[in-house]
Amino acid sequence: MNCKFPEIISSLRKSKGISQKQAAIDLGVSQALLSHYEKGIRECGLDFLIKLSSYYSVTCDELLGVQNTNKTALPKEVLSGLKKLVRDAEKILNYDEN
């Protein structure tokens, strides 16, 4: 992992107001292990990285502190709005088929 990872996961947990104990329970690890990840004492595996990504609703790149250099990437708010439009359109189309 990189040196930002421990800081990032600790910051995400705190920003969501989740205790370390609760996050550990939710993630299926001991609080001691999660503490080691957050302090950079131990590195997690890819499976846990993916679990963290889902738990905090962020990308693995964000967890790893990778900067997006793709200038054509859309902001998250725009993407979520587009996804909602697609879901709504699919509901309408499915309704018309029935």
Protein Blocks (a to p, Z undefined) as FASTA:
>chain_A
ZZklmmmmmmmmmmnopafklmmmmnopafklmmmmmnomaccdfklmmmmmmmnopafk
lmnopacfbfkbccfklmmmmmmmmmmmmmmmmmmmZZ
